[in-house]
Amino acid sequence: MASTLLSGVNADSMWVVVIASLIFGIVNAVLRPILVILSLPFIVITFGFFSLVINALLLYITSAIYKPFHVTSAVSAVVAVIVVWLANYALSFIIDRDKI
């Protein structure tokens, strides 16, 4: 979804997006806990906003690992993370209306 809305995130096909999301999940599972612990003071000071920067960094790392998936700039990575977060929030609202 983010690759169709943003010019700074490029994926050639839907399969590239699927593989990139799997790699992003692995990168997220391995590196995110370490990055969160190391940047905990920044996360607390910014009231959690710095977690967007961590997610953008993880997306950028995914782009470096999997070459068919391109993120051209840090700003594009941050905006892509926001778009994915909004889509996730909307889908969770639609699927799980009783809990929200």
C-alpha distance (Angstrom), angle and dihedral (degrees) to the residues before:
residue distance angle dihedral
M1 . . .
A2 3.78 . .
S3 3.80 91.4 .
T4 3.80 91.2 57.9
L5 3.80 93.8 48.1
L6 3.80 99.4 43.3
S7 3.76 129.6 57.0
G8 3.82 91.5 -154.9
V9 3.81 94.1 62.2
N10 3.79 113.2 65.0
A11 3.79 129.8 -175.1
D12 3.78 123.5 167.4
S13 3.79 98.1 -147.7
M14 3.75 143.6 -3.9
W15 3.81 90.5 -96.4
V16 3.80 89.1 59.0
V17 3.80 88.5 54.7
V18 3.81 91.8 48.3
I19 3.80 93.0 50.0
A20 3.81 91.4 43.6
S21 3.80 90.4 51.8
L22 3.81 90.6 51.9
I23 3.81 90.6 49.8
F24 3.81 89.7 45.7
G25 3.80 89.1 53.3
I26 3.79 91.6 52.6
V27 3.82 92.7 45.2
N28 3.80 89.1 47.0
A29 3.82 92.6 50.4
V30 3.80 94.1 48.1
L31 3.80 105.2 36.2
R32 3.81 105.8 26.0
P33 3.83 97.1 73.0
I34 3.80 90.7 50.8
L35 3.80 93.1 46.8
V36 3.80 92.7 46.5
I37 3.80 92.3 52.1
L38 3.81 92.3 46.8
S39 3.80 93.7 47.4
L40 3.80 98.5 37.7
P41 3.83 93.9 118.1
F42 3.81 90.5 54.9
I43 3.80 91.4 47.0
V44 3.80 91.2 51.8
I45 3.81 94.3 45.3
T46 3.83 92.7 49.3
F47 3.83 93.4 42.3
G48 3.80 92.2 -116.8
F49 3.80 97.4 -46.7
F50 3.80 90.9 116.0
S51 3.81 88.5 66.0
L52 3.82 86.7 73.5
V53 3.79 88.0 59.0
I54 3.81 90.2 50.6
N55 3.81 91.0 50.5
A56 3.80 90.5 48.1
L57 3.81 89.8 51.1
L58 3.80 90.4 50.7
L59 3.81 90.3 50.1
Y60 3.79 89.4 49.6
I61 3.83 90.1 50.7
T62 3.81 88.9 50.8
S63 3.79 88.3 53.3
A64 3.81 90.1 52.0
I65 3.81 92.4 49.7
Y66 3.82 97.5 44.6
K67 3.81 109.3 43.2
P68 3.86 99.8 -166.7
F69 3.82 86.9 63.7
H70 3.82 109.6 69.7
V71 3.79 130.1 -167.9
T72 3.79 107.0 -177.7
S73 3.82 102.3 -167.4
A74 3.78 143.6 8.8
V75 3.80 91.0 -111.1
S76 3.80 90.1 54.9
A77 3.80 89.5 50.3
V78 3.83 92.2 51.5
V79 3.81 92.4 47.3
A80 3.83 90.6 46.8
V81 3.80 90.1 52.1
I82 3.81 89.9 51.2
V83 3.83 91.5 49.0
V84 3.81 91.4 49.5
W85 3.82 90.4 47.3
L86 3.82 91.1 51.3
A87 3.81 91.7 48.1
N88 3.80 90.6 48.3
Y89 3.80 91.1 49.2
A90 3.81 92.5 48.5
L91 3.80 92.7 48.6
S92 3.78 92.8 47.3
F93 3.80 89.0 50.1
I94 3.81 91.4 51.4
I95 3.81 95.6 43.6
D96 3.80 99.3 39.8
R97 3.81 107.0 32.2
D98 3.80 94.7 150.2
K99 3.81 95.0 63.2
I100 3.81 98.3 46.6
